Amino acid sequence: MAYPLSATKLVTYNQCPQAYSFRYERGISLPGAFGSPDLGNALHQALAIAYRDWHYNDHKPDWEWFESCWSLCVAKLSERQIQDGRSILQGYYRDFVAPLAVMQRPLGIEAKIKATVQFENIEFSLNGRYDRLDNVNGKLELIDYKTTKTASTPESVDIQLGLYAIALQQVYQQSLKRVSLIFLRAGEVLSFEVNDDHRQKVRSLIAELALRLRADDEWVPKVGGHCDRCGFAQYCAAKTEKPEPLPEGERKLRLVQLALAV
Ligand code: SF4
């Protein structure tokens, strides 16, 4: 069985190996989730239907098509959320569909991607998902919809770019050219060109992680601004004078995957 990795796990490891160990090696859970994801889920679903089920016989759909897709996704929403979602989707149509001469059929919609790499005789499976994958003049462009209120560059975006690039290369045998984040509420796009440095950064991080797993090395705390948002600060001797003992029932450090592929 391969050792599963995702962009989120690599970002955590890059920020602080000890936080990674608490979360993913010892299996300590973080305090509960943030607000209701219903509106965001409904918007993602409506956009997936709009691109997947459009017949592509005309150059592009009109707003009524997007609105009809929206109406299929609102069962769990309040009246207020339905109105908000419709107006967010109208903004999307106005900014990203109406100006097009032709709306192209995407290469993929809401799909998972998986690839494998090996370091130190450990097989890692790289897992990710995307909202939309376009083929723009023979180059891959990955689209992710974001529903946060303001547009901002995600933490360690270079790691996400590198992981997507490695995984998509294995799945489609094509290079990923660009990742675009569409902030639906703000009506803004942030685009990032993918280059070899991104791939190399991810490979180096996985290689370092492999060595640490292989040697059962110390998971050193890395103190920084990210500690303010760390859910494990109460257990961390680098951050708290009298750290609490780790919660009962945590997994012992896993050596599992290390026996593999040897
Ligand atoms: S508080 Fe900071 S140093 Fe401690 S585990 Fe969290 S991120 Fe790492």
py3Dmol code that shows the C-alpha trace and the ligand (Angstrom):
import py3Dmol

protein = """\
ATOM      1  CA  MET A   1       0.000   0.000   0.000  1.00  0.00           C
ATOM      2  CA  ALA A   2       1.397   3.356  -1.001  1.00  0.00           C
ATOM      3  CA  TYR A   3       1.831   6.175   1.476  1.00  0.00           C
ATOM      4  CA  PRO A   4      -0.901   8.708   0.608  1.00  0.00           C
ATOM      5  CA  LEU A   5       0.068  12.330   0.052  1.00  0.00           C
ATOM      6  CA  SER A   6      -1.927  15.404  -0.907  1.00  0.00           C
ATOM      7  CA  ALA A   7      -1.081  19.063  -1.413  1.00  0.00           C
ATOM      8  CA  THR A   8      -2.549  19.831   2.023  1.00  0.00           C
ATOM      9  CA  LYS A   9      -0.275  17.249   3.682  1.00  0.00           C
ATOM     10  CA  LEU A  10       2.810  18.540   1.890  1.00  0.00           C
ATOM     11  CA  VAL A  11       1.995  22.142   2.770  1.00  0.00           C
ATOM     12  CA  THR A  12       1.670  21.129   6.432  1.00  0.00           C
ATOM     13  CA  TYR A  13       4.965  19.239   6.304  1.00  0.00           C
ATOM     14  CA  ASN A  14       6.697  22.170   4.655  1.00  0.00           C
ATOM     15  CA  GLN A  15       5.463  24.519   7.373  1.00  0.00           C
ATOM     16  CA  CYS A  16       6.231  22.305  10.345  1.00  0.00           C
ATOM     17  CA  PRO A  17       7.273  18.623  10.434  1.00  0.00           C
ATOM     18  CA  GLN A  18       6.045  18.300  14.029  1.00  0.00           C
ATOM     19  CA  ALA A  19       2.557  19.550  13.136  1.00  0.00           C
ATOM     20  CA  TYR A  20       2.578  17.050  10.248  1.00  0.00           C
ATOM     21  CA  SER A  21       3.510  14.256  12.624  1.00  0.00           C
ATOM     22  CA  PHE A  22       0.768  15.203  15.134  1.00  0.00           C
ATOM     23  CA  ARG A  23      -1.863  15.345  12.407  1.00  0.00           C
ATOM     24  CA  TYR A  24      -0.960  12.575  10.022  1.00  0.00           C
ATOM     25  CA  GLU A  25       1.406  10.201  11.796  1.00  0.00           C
ATOM     26  CA  ARG A  26      -0.194  10.240  15.228  1.00  0.00           C
ATOM     27  CA  GLY A  27      -3.692  10.914  13.894  1.00  0.00           C
ATOM     28  CA  ILE A  28      -4.586  13.698  16.339  1.00  0.00           C
ATOM     29  CA  SER A  29      -7.684  15.461  15.039  1.00  0.00           C
ATOM     30  CA  LEU A  30      -8.042  19.184  14.779  1.00  0.00           C
ATOM     31  CA  PRO A  31     -10.908  21.133  16.373  1.00  0.00           C
ATOM     32  CA  GLY A  32     -14.094  21.244  14.283  1.00  0.00           C
ATOM     33  CA  ALA A  33     -14.785  22.722  10.963  1.00  0.00           C
ATOM     34  CA  PHE A  34     -15.735  26.199   9.884  1.00  0.00           C
ATOM     35  CA  GLY A  35     -19.169  27.421   8.794  1.00  0.00           C
ATOM     36  CA  SER A  36     -21.652  25.691   6.547  1.00  0.00           C
ATOM     37  CA  PRO A  37     -20.206  24.592   3.219  1.00  0.00           C
ATOM     38  CA  ASP A  38     -23.673  24.252   1.639  1.00  0.00           C
ATOM     39  CA  LEU A  39     -23.585  27.392  -0.519  1.00  0.00           C
ATOM     40  CA  GLY A  40     -20.065  26.671  -1.766  1.00  0.00           C
ATOM     41  CA  ASN A  41     -20.982  23.060  -2.551  1.00  0.00           C
ATOM     42  CA  ALA A  42     -24.105  24.143  -4.442  1.00  0.00           C
ATOM     43  CA  LEU A  43     -22.098  26.627  -6.541  1.00  0.00           C
ATOM     44  CA  HIS A  44     -19.491  23.989  -7.405  1.00  0.00           C
ATOM     45  CA  GLN A  45     -22.258  21.555  -8.309  1.00  0.00           C
ATOM     46  CA  ALA A  46     -24.110  24.067 -10.512  1.00  0.00           C
ATOM     47  CA  LEU A  47     -20.947  24.925 -12.440  1.00  0.00           C
ATOM     48  CA  ALA A  48     -20.128  21.239 -12.896  1.00  0.00           C
ATOM     49  CA  ILE A  49     -23.606  20.587 -14.336  1.00  0.00           C
ATOM     50  CA  ALA A  50     -23.438  23.700 -16.536  1.00  0.00           C
ATOM     51  CA  TYR A  51     -20.207  22.542 -18.208  1.00  0.00           C
ATOM     52  CA  ARG A  52     -20.910  18.803 -18.174  1.00  0.00           C
ATOM     53  CA  ASP A  53     -24.496  18.807 -19.495  1.00  0.00           C
ATOM     54  CA  TRP A  54     -24.338  21.652 -22.029  1.00  0.00           C
ATOM     55  CA  HIS A  55     -24.823  20.206 -25.520  1.00  0.00           C
ATOM     56  CA  TYR A  56     -22.023  22.257 -27.134  1.00  0.00           C
ATOM     57  CA  ASN A  57     -23.973  22.522 -30.407  1.00  0.00           C
ATOM     58  CA  ASP A  58     -24.182  26.321 -30.008  1.00  0.00           C
ATOM     59  CA  HIS A  59     -21.237  28.624 -29.446  1.00  0.00           C
ATOM     60  CA  LYS A  60     -22.145  29.209 -25.805  1.00  0.00           C
ATOM     61  CA  PRO A  61     -25.112  28.916 -23.458  1.00  0.00           C
ATOM     62  CA  ASP A  62     -27.155  31.899 -22.351  1.00  0.00           C
ATOM     63  CA  TRP A  63     -27.672  32.916 -18.734  1.00  0.00           C
ATOM     64  CA  GLU A  64     -30.928  30.950 -18.561  1.00  0.00           C
ATOM     65  CA  TRP A  65     -28.931  27.720 -18.951  1.00  0.00           C
ATOM     66  CA  PHE A  66     -26.757  28.546 -15.953  1.00  0.00           C
ATOM     67  CA  GLU A  67     -29.816  29.610 -13.983  1.00  0.00           C
ATOM     68  CA  SER A  68     -31.557  26.314 -14.727  1.00  0.00           C
ATOM     69  CA  CYS A  69     -28.437  24.452 -13.510  1.00  0.00           C
ATOM     70  CA  TRP A  70     -28.494  26.534 -10.337  1.00  0.00           C
ATOM     71  CA  SER A  71     -32.119  25.625  -9.680  1.00  0.00           C
ATOM     72  CA  LEU A  72     -31.102  21.932  -9.571  1.00  0.00           C
ATOM     73  CA  CYS A  73     -28.668  22.524  -6.707  1.00  0.00           C
ATOM     74  CA  VAL A  74     -30.560  24.567  -4.138  1.00  0.00           C
ATOM     75  CA  ALA A  75     -32.531  21.936  -2.196  1.00  0.00           C
ATOM     76  CA  LYS A  76     -30.473  22.341   0.999  1.00  0.00           C
ATOM     77  CA  LEU A  77     -30.216  26.149   0.892  1.00  0.00           C
ATOM     78  CA  SER A  78     -32.152  28.912   2.644  1.00  0.00           C
ATOM     79  CA  GLU A  79     -33.974  31.505   0.543  1.00  0.00           C
ATOM     80  CA  ARG A  80     -31.197  33.979   1.299  1.00  0.00           C
ATOM     81  CA  GLN A  81     -28.492  31.553   0.151  1.00  0.00           C
ATOM     82  CA  ILE A  82     -30.435  30.820  -3.025  1.00  0.00           C
ATOM     83  CA  GLN A  83     -30.506  34.545  -3.862  1.00  0.00           C
ATOM     84  CA  ASP A  84     -26.830  34.977  -2.976  1.00  0.00           C
ATOM     85  CA  GLY A  85     -25.832  31.978  -5.052  1.00  0.00           C
ATOM     86  CA  ARG A  86     -27.839  33.143  -8.063  1.00  0.00           C
ATOM     87  CA  SER A  87     -26.201  36.554  -7.986  1.00  0.00           C
ATOM     88  CA  ILE A  88     -22.698  35.002  -7.597  1.00  0.00           C
ATOM     89  CA  LEU A  89     -23.398  32.769 -10.579  1.00  0.00           C
ATOM     90  CA  GLN A  90     -24.718  35.731 -12.594  1.00  0.00           C
ATOM     91  CA  GLY A  91     -21.425  37.498 -11.926  1.00  0.00           C
ATOM     92  CA  TYR A  92     -19.544  34.399 -13.104  1.00  0.00           C
ATOM     93  CA  TYR A  93     -21.607  34.232 -16.296  1.00  0.00           C
ATOM     94  CA  ARG A  94     -21.090  37.937 -16.979  1.00  0.00           C
ATOM     95  CA  ASP A  95     -17.306  37.832 -16.406  1.00  0.00           C
ATOM     96  CA  PHE A  96     -16.289  34.399 -17.679  1.00  0.00           C
ATOM     97  CA  VAL A  97     -18.868  33.091 -20.143  1.00  0.00           C
ATOM     98  CA  ALA A  98     -20.553  36.050 -21.873  1.00  0.00           C
ATOM     99  CA  PRO A  99     -17.240  37.471 -23.224  1.00  0.00           C
ATOM    100  CA  LEU A 100     -16.295  34.129 -24.875  1.00  0.00           C
ATOM    101  CA  ALA A 101     -16.796  33.583 -28.599  1.00  0.00           C
ATOM    102  CA  VAL A 102     -17.152  29.859 -27.892  1.00  0.00           C
ATOM    103  CA  MET A 103     -17.451  27.947 -24.617  1.00  0.00           C
ATOM    104  CA  GLN A 104     -15.171  24.913 -25.069  1.00  0.00           C
ATOM    105  CA  ARG A 105     -15.953  21.514 -23.615  1.00  0.00           C
ATOM    106  CA  PRO A 106     -13.553  20.889 -20.700  1.00  0.00           C
ATOM    107  CA  LEU A 107     -11.220  17.902 -20.692  1.00  0.00           C
ATOM    108  CA  GLY A 108     -12.387  16.988 -17.196  1.00  0.00           C
ATOM    109  CA  ILE A 109     -14.908  18.165 -14.607  1.00  0.00           C
ATOM    110  CA  GLU A 110     -14.735  17.562 -10.837  1.00  0.00           C
ATOM    111  CA  ALA A 111     -12.297  14.700 -11.144  1.00  0.00           C
ATOM    112  CA  LYS A 112      -9.795  13.085  -8.802  1.00  0.00           C
ATOM    113  CA  ILE A 113      -6.232  12.613  -9.905  1.00  0.00           C
ATOM    114  CA  LYS A 114      -3.773  10.088  -8.576  1.00  0.00           C
ATOM    115  CA  ALA A 115      -0.160   9.403  -9.391  1.00  0.00           C
ATOM    116  CA  THR A 116       2.679   7.500  -7.752  1.00  0.00           C
ATOM    117  CA  VAL A 117       6.293   8.372  -7.096  1.00  0.00           C
ATOM    118  CA  GLN A 118       9.036   6.465  -5.260  1.00  0.00           C
ATOM    119  CA  PHE A 119      11.700   7.760  -2.926  1.00  0.00           C
ATOM    120  CA  GLU A 120      13.858   5.739  -0.550  1.00  0.00           C
ATOM    121  CA  ASN A 121      11.998   2.585  -1.575  1.00  0.00           C
ATOM    122  CA  ILE A 122       8.773   4.067  -0.323  1.00  0.00           C
ATOM    123  CA  GLU A 123       5.938   4.397  -2.759  1.00  0.00           C
ATOM    124  CA  PHE A 124       3.896   7.570  -2.376  1.00  0.00           C
ATOM    125  CA  SER A 125       0.520   8.093  -3.952  1.00  0.00           C
ATOM    126  CA  LEU A 126      -0.143  11.719  -4.825  1.00  0.00           C
ATOM    127  CA  ASN A 127      -3.825  12.545  -4.585  1.00  0.00           C
ATOM    128  CA  GLY A 128      -5.631  15.647  -5.709  1.00  0.00           C
ATOM    129  CA  ARG A 129      -8.827  16.812  -7.282  1.00  0.00           C
ATOM    130  CA  TYR A 130      -9.778  19.643  -9.573  1.00  0.00           C
ATOM    131  CA  ASP A 131     -12.953  21.461 -10.493  1.00  0.00           C
ATOM    132  CA  ARG A 132     -12.237  21.766 -14.198  1.00  0.00           C
ATOM    133  CA  LEU A 133      -9.441  20.899 -16.596  1.00  0.00           C
ATOM    134  CA  ASP A 134      -9.326  22.795 -19.887  1.00  0.00           C
ATOM    135  CA  ASN A 135      -7.281  22.101 -22.959  1.00  0.00           C
ATOM    136  CA  VAL A 136      -6.241  25.524 -24.222  1.00  0.00           C
ATOM    137  CA  ASN A 137      -4.470  25.256 -27.580  1.00  0.00           C
ATOM    138  CA  GLY A 138      -2.973  21.906 -26.613  1.00  0.00           C
ATOM    139  CA  LYS A 139      -1.914  23.017 -23.103  1.00  0.00           C
ATOM    140  CA  LEU A 140      -3.539  21.947 -19.871  1.00  0.00           C
ATOM    141  CA  GLU A 141      -5.081  24.605 -17.638  1.00  0.00           C
ATOM    142  CA  LEU A 142      -6.494  23.558 -14.304  1.00  0.00           C
ATOM    143  CA  ILE A 143      -9.393  25.628 -12.915  1.00  0.00           C
ATOM    144  CA  ASP A 144     -10.391  25.717  -9.263  1.00  0.00           C
ATOM    145  CA  TYR A 145     -13.421  27.653  -8.033  1.00  0.00           C
ATOM    146  CA  LYS A 146     -13.041  29.401  -4.704  1.00  0.00           C
ATOM    147  CA  THR A 147     -15.903  30.727  -2.606  1.00  0.00           C
ATOM    148  CA  THR A 148     -13.949  32.780  -0.080  1.00  0.00           C
ATOM    149  CA  LYS A 149     -15.021  36.427   0.136  1.00  0.00           C
ATOM    150  CA  THR A 150     -11.737  37.864  -1.044  1.00  0.00           C
ATOM    151  CA  ALA A 151      -9.211  36.730  -3.607  1.00  0.00           C
ATOM    152  CA  SER A 152      -5.842  35.821  -2.150  1.00  0.00           C
ATOM    153  CA  THR A 153      -2.944  33.562  -3.053  1.00  0.00           C
ATOM    154  CA  PRO A 154      -3.244  30.306  -1.091  1.00  0.00           C
ATOM    155  CA  GLU A 155      -0.453  29.426   1.306  1.00  0.00           C
ATOM    156  CA  SER A 156       2.413  27.582  -0.371  1.00  0.00           C
ATOM    157  CA  VAL A 157       0.706  27.659  -3.759  1.00  0.00           C
ATOM    158  CA  ASP A 158       3.952  26.463  -5.373  1.00  0.00           C
ATOM    159  CA  ILE A 159       3.524  23.084  -3.661  1.00  0.00           C
ATOM    160  CA  GLN A 160       0.023  22.720  -5.041  1.00  0.00           C
ATOM    161  CA  LEU A 161       1.191  23.634  -8.538  1.00  0.00           C
ATOM    162  CA  GLY A 162       4.018  21.094  -8.386  1.00  0.00           C
ATOM    163  CA  LEU A 163       1.807  18.286  -7.113  1.00  0.00           C
ATOM    164  CA  TYR A 164      -0.863  18.906  -9.761  1.00  0.00           C
ATOM    165  CA  ALA A 165       1.803  19.060 -12.455  1.00  0.00           C
ATOM    166  CA  ILE A 166       3.389  15.732 -11.479  1.00  0.00           C
ATOM    167  CA  ALA A 167       0.028  13.982 -11.122  1.00  0.00           C
ATOM    168  CA  LEU A 168      -1.491  15.317 -14.356  1.00  0.00           C
ATOM    169  CA  GLN A 169       1.631  14.449 -16.320  1.00  0.00           C
ATOM    170  CA  GLN A 170       1.182  10.815 -15.289  1.00  0.00           C
ATOM    171  CA  VAL A 171      -2.555  10.766 -15.984  1.00  0.00           C
ATOM    172  CA  TYR A 172      -2.680  12.722 -19.271  1.00  0.00           C
ATOM    173  CA  GLN A 173       0.951  12.506 -20.464  1.00  0.00           C
ATOM    174  CA  GLN A 174       0.742  16.250 -20.981  1.00  0.00           C
ATOM    175  CA  SER A 175       2.355  19.130 -19.133  1.00  0.00           C
ATOM    176  CA  LEU A 176       0.281  21.388 -16.947  1.00  0.00           C
ATOM    177  CA  LYS A 177       0.751  24.935 -18.184  1.00  0.00           C
ATOM    178  CA  ARG A 178      -1.308  27.020 -15.817  1.00  0.00           C
ATOM    179  CA  VAL A 179      -3.502  26.864 -12.697  1.00  0.00           C
ATOM    180  CA  SER A 180      -6.253  29.464 -12.409  1.00  0.00           C
ATOM    181  CA  LEU A 181      -8.202  30.109  -9.243  1.00  0.00           C
ATOM    182  CA  ILE A 182     -11.555  31.750  -9.924  1.00  0.00           C
ATOM    183  CA  PHE A 183     -12.883  33.573  -6.885  1.00  0.00           C
ATOM    184  CA  LEU A 184     -16.602  33.412  -7.491  1.00  0.00           C
ATOM    185  CA  ARG A 185     -17.707  36.034  -4.953  1.00  0.00           C
ATOM    186  CA  ALA A 186     -15.036  38.558  -5.831  1.00  0.00           C
ATOM    187  CA  GLY A 187     -15.251  37.883  -9.588  1.00  0.00           C
ATOM    188  CA  GLU A 188     -11.459  37.728  -9.771  1.00  0.00           C
ATOM    189  CA  VAL A 189      -8.972  35.245 -11.210  1.00  0.00           C
ATOM    190  CA  LEU A 190      -5.477  34.468  -9.992  1.00  0.00           C
ATOM    191  CA  SER A 191      -3.432  32.545 -12.546  1.00  0.00           C
ATOM    192  CA  PHE A 192      -0.103  30.826 -11.954  1.00  0.00           C
ATOM    193  CA  GLU A 193       2.222  29.537 -14.650  1.00  0.00           C
ATOM    194  CA  VAL A 194       3.683  26.145 -13.764  1.00  0.00           C
ATOM    195  CA  ASN A 195       7.396  25.558 -14.213  1.00  0.00           C
ATOM    196  CA  ASP A 196      10.061  22.989 -13.359  1.00  0.00           C
ATOM    197  CA  ASP A 197      10.874  24.672 -10.047  1.00  0.00           C
ATOM    198  CA  HIS A 198       7.381  23.776  -8.788  1.00  0.00           C
ATOM    199  CA  ARG A 199       7.825  20.114  -9.719  1.00  0.00           C
ATOM    200  CA  GLN A 200      11.315  20.080  -8.205  1.00  0.00           C
ATOM    201  CA  LYS A 201      10.129  21.612  -4.944  1.00  0.00           C
ATOM    202  CA  VAL A 202       7.535  18.868  -4.501  1.00  0.00           C
ATOM    203  CA  ARG A 203      10.038  16.138  -5.367  1.00  0.00           C
ATOM    204  CA  SER A 204      12.529  17.539  -2.826  1.00  0.00           C
ATOM    205  CA  LEU A 205       9.882  17.732  -0.115  1.00  0.00           C
ATOM    206  CA  ILE A 206       8.758  14.159  -0.720  1.00  0.00           C
ATOM    207  CA  ALA A 207      12.365  12.965  -0.749  1.00  0.00           C
ATOM    208  CA  GLU A 208      12.954  14.684   2.615  1.00  0.00           C
ATOM    209  CA  LEU A 209       9.747  13.230   4.021  1.00  0.00           C
ATOM    210  CA  ALA A 210      10.783   9.781   2.803  1.00  0.00           C
ATOM    211  CA  LEU A 211      14.097  10.020   4.629  1.00  0.00           C
ATOM    212  CA  ARG A 212      12.327  11.063   7.804  1.00  0.00           C
ATOM    213  CA  LEU A 213       9.842   8.215   7.543  1.00  0.00           C
ATOM    214  CA  ARG A 214      12.553   5.731   6.722  1.00  0.00           C
ATOM    215  CA  ALA A 215      14.752   6.782   9.643  1.00  0.00           C
ATOM    216  CA  ASP A 216      11.832   7.347  12.010  1.00  0.00           C
ATOM    217  CA  ASP A 217      13.545  10.660  12.551  1.00  0.00           C
ATOM    218  CA  GLU A 218      12.551  13.372  14.975  1.00  0.00           C
ATOM    219  CA  TRP A 219       9.716  15.521  13.658  1.00  0.00           C
ATOM    220  CA  VAL A 220      11.254  18.873  14.435  1.00  0.00           C
ATOM    221  CA  PRO A 221       8.964  21.815  15.240  1.00  0.00           C
ATOM    222  CA  LYS A 222       9.366  24.788  12.916  1.00  0.00           C
ATOM    223  CA  VAL A 223       8.186  27.951  14.657  1.00  0.00           C
ATOM    224  CA  GLY A 224       6.824  30.813  12.555  1.00  0.00           C
ATOM    225  CA  GLY A 225       3.838  32.987  11.804  1.00  0.00           C
ATOM    226  CA  HIS A 226       1.836  29.846  10.943  1.00  0.00           C
ATOM    227  CA  CYS A 227       1.940  28.837  14.665  1.00  0.00           C
ATOM    228  CA  ASP A 228      -0.837  31.395  15.298  1.00  0.00           C
ATOM    229  CA  ARG A 229      -3.155  29.218  13.224  1.00  0.00           C
ATOM    230  CA  CYS A 230      -1.838  25.871  14.484  1.00  0.00           C
ATOM    231  CA  GLY A 231      -4.407  23.664  16.228  1.00  0.00           C
ATOM    232  CA  PHE A 232      -1.641  21.762  18.070  1.00  0.00           C
ATOM    233  CA  ALA A 233       0.003  24.668  19.908  1.00  0.00           C
ATOM    234  CA  GLN A 234      -1.173  23.356  23.296  1.00  0.00           C
ATOM    235  CA  TYR A 235       0.885  20.165  22.788  1.00  0.00           C
ATOM    236  CA  CYS A 236       3.937  21.917  21.397  1.00  0.00           C
ATOM    237  CA  ALA A 237       6.962  22.498  23.636  1.00  0.00           C
ATOM    238  CA  ALA A 238       8.386  24.963  21.115  1.00  0.00           C
ATOM    239  CA  LYS A 239       5.365  27.195  21.483  1.00  0.00           C
ATOM    240  CA  THR A 240       3.887  26.512  24.919  1.00  0.00           C
ATOM    241  CA  GLU A 241       5.786  26.640  28.195  1.00  0.00           C
ATOM    242  CA  LYS A 242       3.867  23.754  29.780  1.00  0.00           C
ATOM    243  CA  PRO A 243       2.516  21.695  26.902  1.00  0.00           C
ATOM    244  CA  GLU A 244      -0.419  19.369  27.512  1.00  0.00           C
ATOM    245  CA  PRO A 245       0.155  15.634  27.103  1.00  0.00           C
ATOM    246  CA  LEU A 246      -0.928  14.303  23.732  1.00  0.00           C
ATOM    247  CA  PRO A 247      -4.546  13.080  23.742  1.00  0.00           C
ATOM    248  CA  GLU A 248      -5.299   9.473  24.647  1.00  0.00           C
ATOM    249  CA  GLY A 249      -5.770   7.068  21.838  1.00  0.00           C
ATOM    250  CA  GLU A 250      -3.436   8.675  19.380  1.00  0.00           C
ATOM    251  CA  ARG A 251      -1.798   6.259  16.995  1.00  0.00           C
ATOM    252  CA  LYS A 252       1.735   5.293  17.690  1.00  0.00           C
ATOM    253  CA  LEU A 253       4.073   6.639  15.090  1.00  0.00           C
ATOM    254  CA  ARG A 254       3.457   4.513  12.045  1.00  0.00           C
ATOM    255  CA  LEU A 255       6.202   2.479  10.531  1.00  0.00           C
ATOM    256  CA  VAL A 256       3.797   0.728   8.262  1.00  0.00           C
ATOM    257  CA  GLN A 257       4.453   1.912   4.849  1.00  0.00           C
ATOM    258  CA  LEU A 258       8.128   1.673   5.472  1.00  0.00           C
ATOM    259  CA  ALA A 259       8.108  -2.016   5.072  1.00  0.00           C
ATOM    260  CA  LEU A 260       6.750  -1.679   1.601  1.00  0.00           C
ATOM    261  CA  ALA A 261       8.452  -1.849  -1.645  1.00  0.00           C
ATOM    262  CA  VAL A 262      11.708  -2.929  -0.071  1.00  0.00           C
TER     263      VAL A 262
END
"""
ligand_1 = """\
8
SF4
S 2.801 25.546 17.252
Fe 4.195 25.979 15.542
S 6.035 24.786 15.994
Fe 4.408 23.978 17.290
S 3.530 22.280 16.133
Fe 2.310 24.075 15.643
S 3.264 24.918 13.796
Fe 4.734 23.514 14.701
"""
view = py3Dmol.view(width=600, height=400)
view.addModel(protein, "pdb")
view.setStyle({"model": 0}, {"cartoon": {"style": "trace"}})
view.addModel(ligand_1, "xyz")
view.setStyle({"model": 1}, {"stick": {}})
view.zoomTo()
view.show()
